[in-house]
């Protein structure tokens, strides 16, 4: 249970990043990044373009392997040794910046594919949808407000509806940790408000990390904020606290 | 659901309207052709001439091959330009059995060695020919050889995340390499000439009308069963995962599906079906040689599938029959023009009928009924021609 640094990861820490660095052709996308997310916490990550937000998501979900540093899940699971599918099965869900749903599948089928269930080829080859699973899908359709659209191809949905469907897919996957990349980019105000509500609902039962540019949205979430800059943590605390932090003001307004 | 597609199940497998018509036609042809060949007099208006039976049987084998390619291309977005290799390997496995069946009736009268080995002055049977005199063993090899090759090749390719055009190119290289290898005499498969002069199968004379009718029926049954197997796969949850991989591979991965396992599964199933098609083809045409591995053959299969309609299974079968009927006709009437016609056809279909004949008919029907929302699982995303977009 004890990581190489000798520090003891507290039990309630769900996600633990320590000294993570990633560089692409000499460019340091992440520079000695350390971050902890506790179980049940919702955290907002903000930062200017190129601050390393998406790279951080890639490292956590197994898409990118860090050059150095530790990434631990539930205290003991080393995420740097696992691939995307493995990490998803461990209980880490990811929402992309651009809504990515299966456009040729119906809304119902999208949720069916995401539904927490065995993922092996022979499990799916002979899979029959059970009553409780259908009920779970129906419940999720209610939460994301797409019950009336369940038979439509996901490609026919509006931009906002696709975002909600993707959030619904993550919900039904039942992850312990949800990573959400810019969920309200390109949304109307009403849609943004509804999305904030959805995320707060989700955060009642699991940890959520939201990457966002939109300050109003971050304020609406009302959670602890981490500011990234040039691949490391610049400031951390409530939104008011970081907005008054001199270093943050310099990075955002200076230059 | 507002537009639940009308699908009546068969053995628990949901079959769509076009699928039912397809199965009915295959069964009708499988019964009618042998009956009209054997039970009517040559002068009768209903008589099917004997030369037509193996020709139509060949079309059935091609149709099964097309269905196999559609499974990987239409549903999983893997554009294989090397499926002719699996077809040819199935054919060679059958050909080896047929060679051993000749026994002492060959030109050199050697009971233990096929003619070409005697000609090459070989003294004993190479080890990899052992067992091919036993029919069940040869049939097992028809399934295993293409299946294991697809498993190993696919495992290496999919694990390294080779996709799109790069994957197509290495499948093409695979079949080209096999062609060069099989051309060599010392490979032990008859070199340039391949395997031919077959006499009988399971003791039945291959030249007799009855044997030909039986092979025709076997081909029809194999096509119908192959279709049903593929249809079961594509309508199962696994089929929806596979289509999800085609449309958004990394999303599928982040949902926890091990994409390479799914690709490998459909690739191996497809290769085995192609092998079966090849094994049924060889006794009906009477020869198998390395030209079956030629890259152009594999590309032609893709043309059949594109023309008939990707992602429909029966459309692929229809495309195979249409193109091969055209080939039989044009290579007779205008032998020099055939390749130009084939190339022109491919360009025409790509530009004007991206969903093939079946897709165009469906759109016509849907437009007529004012139902445009029925495209769903049958229609691959338009950009998926050379594999999954967005990667």
Interface residues (C-beta under 8 A of the other chain):
Chain A: X61 X63 X84 X85 X88 X89 X93 X94 X96 X100 X101 X102 X103 X104 X105 X106 X108 X109 X112 X113 X114 X119 X120 X121 X124 X125 X126 X127 X150 X151 X152 X153 X156 X169 X173
Chain B: X1 X2 X3 X4 X233 X236 X237 X238 X240 X241 X243 X244 X247 X248 X250 X251 X252 X253 X254 X255 X256 X257 X258 X259 X261 X262 X265 X373 X375 X376 X377 X379 X380 X381
